[in-house]
Amino acid sequence: MATVNVYLSFNGNCEEAFNFYKSAFGGEFPYVGRFKDMPADGGEPVDEEYGEKIMHISLPISNETVLMGSDVGGEWSSQFVQGNNFSLSIGADSKEEAERLFGELSAGGQVVMPLNTTFWGEYFGMFTDKFGINWMVSHRAEPK
């Protein structure tokens, strides 16, 4: 079955963001590529400061899901909008896991909707993290 993964773009703080996400989810980065690692292909070299920025990073969350990201630059930087029209949705296995992830990832951010039991039967909450990324956390309660 196909999986859906999310790719996040950052305006120079991708590495900081991914270290923050790693602190909540755990795991290791199987790949961290920096712009300085790109082949020049006869083009102009990348300036030293931008060369240290993230070209691509990935963080496996489960066997099915990988969070990926990069810093924007060059022609793409003018189109960067922090928190641009998406949310990452986490389906937690337990109420306790939902609370832990919500608490850790929302630290320093803004809670939009605190975790609570909803009319559709899920324990659900929303927040924007300190990097401007929108998140939803849910746990489906066991049938009564």
C-alpha positions as CSV (number, residue, x, y, z in Angstrom):
1,M,0.0,0.0,0.0
2,A,1.2,3.5,-0.7
3,T,2.3,5.8,2.1
4,V,2.0,9.5,2.3
5,N,5.0,11.5,3.7
6,V,5.3,15.2,4.2
7,Y,8.1,17.4,2.9
8,L,8.6,20.6,4.8
9,S,10.4,23.8,3.6
10,F,12.2,26.1,5.9
11,N,13.7,29.6,5.6
12,G,17.2,28.7,6.9
13,N,16.3,26.8,10.2
14,C,15.6,23.3,8.8
15,E,18.3,21.7,10.9
16,E,17.0,23.3,14.1
17,A,13.5,22.2,13.3
18,F,14.4,18.6,12.5
19,N,16.5,18.3,15.7
20,F,13.4,19.5,17.6
21,Y,11.2,16.9,15.8
22,K,13.8,14.2,16.5
23,S,13.7,15.1,20.2
24,A,10.0,14.3,20.3
25,F,9.8,11.3,18.0
26,G,13.3,9.8,18.6
27,G,15.2,7.9,15.9
28,E,18.1,9.0,13.7
29,F,18.5,10.9,10.4
30,P,19.5,8.3,7.7
31,Y,20.5,11.2,5.4
32,V,21.5,14.8,5.9
33,G,22.6,16.6,2.7
34,R,23.8,20.1,2.7
35,F,23.9,22.5,-0.3
36,K,27.7,22.5,-0.2
37,D,27.5,18.7,-1.0
38,M,25.8,19.3,-4.3
39,P,27.9,18.9,-7.4
40,A,28.7,22.2,-9.0
41,D,27.8,21.1,-12.6
42,G,29.8,24.0,-14.0
43,G,27.5,26.5,-12.1
44,E,28.6,29.1,-9.6
45,P,29.7,27.7,-6.2
46,V,27.3,28.0,-3.3
47,D,28.3,30.7,-0.8
48,E,29.8,29.4,2.4
49,E,26.9,30.4,4.7
50,Y,24.2,28.9,2.5
51,G,26.4,25.8,1.9
52,E,25.8,24.7,5.4
53,K,22.0,24.9,5.0
54,I,20.0,21.7,4.6
55,M,19.5,20.5,1.0
56,H,17.6,17.3,2.2
57,I,17.0,15.6,5.5
58,S,14.8,12.7,6.5
59,L,13.5,11.4,9.8
60,P,11.7,8.0,9.9
61,I,8.7,8.2,12.2
62,S,7.5,4.6,11.6
63,N,7.9,1.9,9.0
64,E,5.4,3.7,6.8
65,T,6.1,7.4,7.4
66,V,9.2,9.6,6.9
67,L,9.3,13.3,7.6
68,M,11.4,15.1,5.0
69,G,12.6,18.7,4.6
70,S,15.0,21.3,3.3
71,D,15.9,24.9,3.5
72,V,14.7,27.1,0.6
73,G,17.0,29.4,-1.3
74,G,17.7,31.0,-4.6
75,E,14.6,31.3,-6.9
76,W,12.4,29.4,-4.4
77,S,13.1,31.8,-1.4
78,S,10.8,34.5,-2.7
79,Q,7.9,32.1,-2.7
80,F,8.4,30.9,0.9
81,V,5.5,31.3,3.2
82,Q,5.9,30.0,6.7
83,G,3.1,27.5,7.6
84,N,1.8,27.5,4.0
85,N,-1.6,25.7,3.8
86,F,-1.0,22.4,5.4
87,S,-1.1,20.5,8.6
88,L,0.7,17.3,9.7
89,S,-1.7,14.9,11.2
90,I,-0.6,12.4,13.9
91,G,-2.8,9.4,14.7
92,A,-1.6,8.3,18.2
93,D,-1.9,4.8,19.5
94,S,-3.0,5.9,23.0
95,K,-4.3,8.9,24.8
96,E,-1.1,9.1,26.7
97,E,1.0,9.1,23.5
98,A,-1.3,11.9,22.1
99,E,-0.7,14.0,25.2
100,R,3.0,13.5,25.1
101,L,3.5,14.3,21.5
102,F,1.1,17.3,21.7
103,G,3.0,18.6,24.7
104,E,6.5,18.2,23.3
105,L,5.8,19.4,19.8
106,S,3.6,22.4,20.9
107,A,6.3,23.7,23.3
108,G,7.1,27.2,22.4
109,G,4.3,27.3,19.8
110,Q,0.6,28.3,19.9
111,V,-2.2,25.9,20.8
112,V,-5.1,26.4,18.4
113,M,-7.4,23.8,20.0
114,P,-6.4,22.0,23.2
115,L,-6.6,18.2,23.3
116,N,-10.2,17.2,24.2
117,T,-12.8,14.6,23.3
118,T,-14.6,15.8,20.2
119,F,-18.2,15.3,19.0
120,W,-16.8,12.8,16.3
121,G,-15.4,10.6,19.1
122,E,-11.7,11.4,18.9
123,Y,-9.3,12.8,21.4
124,F,-8.1,15.7,19.2
125,G,-6.1,18.9,19.3
126,M,-4.4,21.4,17.0
127,F,-1.4,23.7,17.4
128,T,1.2,25.6,15.4
129,D,4.7,24.8,16.6
130,K,7.5,27.3,17.2
131,F,8.6,27.0,13.6
132,G,5.2,27.9,12.2
133,I,4.2,24.4,11.2
134,N,0.5,23.4,11.7
135,W,-0.2,20.0,13.5
136,M,-3.2,18.0,14.4
137,V,-3.0,15.2,17.0
138,S,-5.7,12.6,17.4
139,H,-6.5,9.3,19.1
140,R,-9.6,7.3,18.4
141,A,-11.2,6.2,21.7
142,E,-12.2,2.6,22.1
143,P,-15.9,1.9,21.3
144,K,-18.0,2.0,24.5
